[in-house]
Amino acid sequence: MEIRPDQKLRRIHEHIRFYFDFLFRRGFNIVSMMFIDENNESWQVMLLAQNCLVKIYSDKGKVNLTLSTQQSKNEINLFDLVDVIQHMNGGVEFFHLVNETELDEMQRLKRTAWLLEKYIDDILVQIKRNSLFSINRLLFSYFIEKKPDDRLKAIIRFFI
């Protein structure tokens, strides 16, 4: 039996509320929730609080999370969670989703929530401490300073 779109959105909402409960406790609210393709396979949820915008989305089962400040809602200013963490750690790369291909969508959502929860306080401090332009400039400079191959991968991932 195929699940109806409204049931799927309700299930996604329940999982977001459960796995990202730490965001709701910090004052975040869901401001948008929708399917982003005609087959209702891909979805996105936007949360907002404390001058921070969090976009959680799934594209064909692959869960991603991007962050920005409230004033910059256009896509170009959303930064991937892993890139933000790497920037905050001085550019040190880390591997956080080993064997991700073996996980289903909800397991990936849970792992993404776990990763964000580890760093959310530091991210919010950075957002509070810095202005919109300095945060975006710092993160954008992180992309530019990467080696050409890494930069190309980051730009491709950034726009896909």
C-alpha positions in Angstrom: 0.0 0.0 0.0 1.4 3.4 -1.1 1.6 6.1 1.6 -0.4 9.3 0.8 1.5 12.6 0.5 -0.2 14.1 3.6 0.6 11.0 5.6 4.3 11.1 4.5 4.5 14.8 5.4 3.0 14.1 8.8 5.5 11.3 9.4 8.4 13.6 8.3 7.1 16.3 10.7 7.0 13.8 13.6 10.6 12.6 12.9 11.8 16.2 12.7 10.1 17.1 16.0 11.6 13.9 17.6 15.2 13.9 16.3 15.6 17.7 16.3 13.9 18.3 19.6 17.0 20.1 20.8 16.3 22.9 18.2 12.7 23.3 19.4 13.9 23.6 23.0 16.2 26.4 21.8 13.2 28.3 20.3 13.3 27.1 16.7 10.0 26.8 14.9 9.1 25.1 11.6 8.3 27.9 9.1 8.0 25.8 5.9 7.5 22.2 5.1 6.9 20.9 1.6 7.7 18.4 -1.1 10.1 19.7 -3.7 9.4 17.3 -6.6 6.3 16.1 -8.4 6.7 12.5 -7.1 6.7 13.5 -3.4 10.0 11.8 -3.0 12.1 14.8 -2.0 11.1 17.2 0.7 12.4 20.2 2.7 11.7 21.6 6.2 12.8 25.1 7.2 13.3 26.1 10.8 14.0 29.5 12.2 15.1 31.1 15.5 17.8 33.3 17.0 18.7 34.8 13.6 19.5 31.3 12.4 17.8 29.5 9.5 18.1 25.7 9.3 17.1 23.9 6.1 16.7 20.1 6.4 16.0 18.4 3.1 16.0 15.0 1.5 16.7 14.4 -2.1 15.8 10.8 -3.1 16.6 9.6 0.4 19.8 11.5 0.9 19.4 13.8 3.9 21.2 17.2 4.0 21.2 20.2 6.3 22.2 23.7 5.5 22.5 26.8 7.7 22.3 30.6 7.3 21.3 33.7 9.1 17.8 34.9 9.1 18.4 37.9 6.8 19.9 35.8 4.0 17.2 33.4 2.9 18.4 33.0 -0.7 20.0 29.6 -1.6 23.4 31.1 -2.3 23.9 32.0 1.4 23.0 28.6 2.8 26.0 26.6 3.9 26.3 22.8 4.3 26.5 21.7 8.0 29.7 19.7 7.4 31.4 22.7 5.7 30.4 25.0 8.6 31.8 22.5 11.2 35.0 22.1 9.1 35.4 25.9 9.0 34.8 26.2 12.8 37.5 23.5 13.3 40.1 25.4 11.2 39.4 23.5 8.0 40.1 20.1 9.5 38.1 17.5 7.6 36.3 14.7 9.4 34.2 11.8 8.3 30.9 11.6 10.1 28.7 9.4 8.0 30.6 6.2 7.5 28.6 3.6 5.4 25.9 6.1 4.7 24.7 4.1 1.7 23.5 1.4 4.0 21.2 3.7 5.9 17.6 4.5 5.1 16.3 8.1 5.0 15.2 8.2 8.7 18.5 6.7 9.9 20.3 9.5 7.9 18.0 12.0 9.4 18.9 10.7 12.9 22.6 10.9 12.2 22.3 14.4 10.8 20.4 15.5 14.0 23.1 13.9 16.1 25.9 15.8 14.3 24.0 19.2 14.5 23.3 18.7 18.2 27.0 18.3 18.9 27.8 21.7 17.3 24.6 23.8 17.5 25.7 25.8 20.6 29.0 26.8 18.9 27.2 27.6 15.7 24.6 29.8 17.5 27.5 31.6 19.4 29.2 32.3 16.1 26.0 33.7 14.6 25.3 35.9 17.6 28.9 37.1 17.8 29.4 37.9 14.1 27.3 40.0 11.8 25.5 38.4 8.8 28.2 39.6 6.4 31.2 38.4 8.4 29.7 34.9 8.8 28.9 34.6 5.1 32.2 36.1 4.1 34.1 33.7 6.4 32.2 30.7 5.1 32.5 31.8 1.4 36.3 32.4 1.9 36.5 28.8 3.2 35.2 27.6 -0.1 37.6 29.8 -2.1 40.7 28.8 -0.1 40.2 25.1 -0.6 42.4 23.3 -3.1 41.1 23.6 -6.6 39.8 20.0 -6.7 38.2 20.3 -3.2 36.8 23.7 -4.2 35.2 22.3 -7.3 33.6 19.5 -5.3 32.3 22.0 -2.7 30.9 24.2 -5.4 29.2 21.3 -7.2 27.8 20.0 -3.9 26.8 23.6 -3.0 24.7 24.1 -6.1 23.2 20.6 -6.4 
